[in-house]
Amino acid sequence: MAESQTKYSEPDYVQKQDKSQCPFWRATIAERTPPETHELLETYSGIPHSEHDDHIHRTRDRLWEIRQYPCTGGGGWLKAQLCLSAVYPEVMARAKAGETVVDIGTFIGHDLRRLVVDGAPSDHLWGIDIANHFDVGFDFFRDRERWQGKFIEADFLTVETNPTLKPLRANTDIVFIASVLHQWDWVGQVRGATALTHFTKPGSLIAGLQMGKPVAGAVVMQGLKVPLYIQNPESFAKLWEEVGASTGTRWETQAWPHPWEWIGIDSAEMAWMGPGVQLLEFAVRRVA
Ligand SMILES: C[S@@+](CC[C@H](N)C(=O)[O-])C[C@H]1O[C@@H](n2cnc3c(N)ncnc32)[C@H](O)[C@@H]1O
């Protein structure tokens, strides 16, 4: 196999962004909070609407101290994404039936909170993140005492050997992974997807999204300065064929391109990523 030029577990550009030079830092983000998040903060978290703007900006400042992702600086975490997925009705039904859901790169656990607000019990929900954003998440959602699920600070690439991930090994029904795999080049994404297979068993579903492009290929983005591979539906299916062949597993892959507006972001704001970069939603089903 070719060498990856992105051998890291997490990219180092997330630890050195200077706000004043950063293409994805926005001075204010509260104005882009979708109505359903205001409603969640009011009804689930018990925070009056008049306090939301301050609460959101104080939270963002704490998150920026942890890591400086585009979604941190731009407030991408204000909108849950799994609930937009074509497979969300299936995910909800399976979660309500007590199946295990793991959100990899969970950040503050915003997608898991949406599942709970939509009726899933929290005790089969797991969030994994290489950096602990979950304590800020508990303060943001004000549910530390009520939350029955688990958050684990771990690198998901260590799934085969890390004792904290053992309960999830070959035992996870639904994996959600959003805006994580795209942080690597092709070989790095093969490694990431291979690690995902170790969470699964036949019947498992992996859903998520990441950057996409009509013509797949390697890019180096302004501000990030690392070689990334941007997928389209065809290349993403090829990735899973390659991963299936090397792991002795079999996968059915579906993928759908979307404009940034699909997650409430103006495409013009993402122009710094380069021409044609948009979103790719995916659902990958383990059939053997
Ligand atoms: C761009 S953010 C996406 C957050 C969230 N999934 C979303 O879509 O809004 C990527 C998240 O993945 C986490 N992450 C990056 N590499 C990881 C790894 N190897 N293992 C676990 N988490 C990782 C980061 O700390 C960060 O919280």
The ligand as an ORCA input file, in Angstrom:
! r2SCAN-3c Opt
* xyz 0 1
  C     -14.622     18.580     12.494
  S     -15.097     18.025     14.065
  C     -16.709     17.328     13.724
  C     -17.584     17.270     14.937
  C     -18.977     16.649     14.712
  N     -18.875     15.249     14.339
  C     -19.765     17.417     13.687
  O     -19.859     16.953     12.550
  O     -20.276     18.501     14.009
  C     -14.098     16.543     14.210
  C     -14.191     15.909     15.582
  O     -13.548     14.636     15.514
  C     -12.618     14.505     16.588
  N     -11.537     13.606     16.120
  C     -10.581     13.884     15.197
  N      -9.774     12.818     15.020
  C     -10.232     11.847     15.847
  C      -9.805     10.521     16.134
  N      -8.737      9.976     15.521
  N     -10.504      9.799     17.038
  C     -11.590     10.334     17.668
  N     -12.023     11.596     17.451
  C     -11.371     12.343     16.546
  C     -12.187     15.930     16.876
  O     -11.642     16.110     18.161
  C     -13.483     16.713     16.656
  O     -14.275     16.784     17.810
*
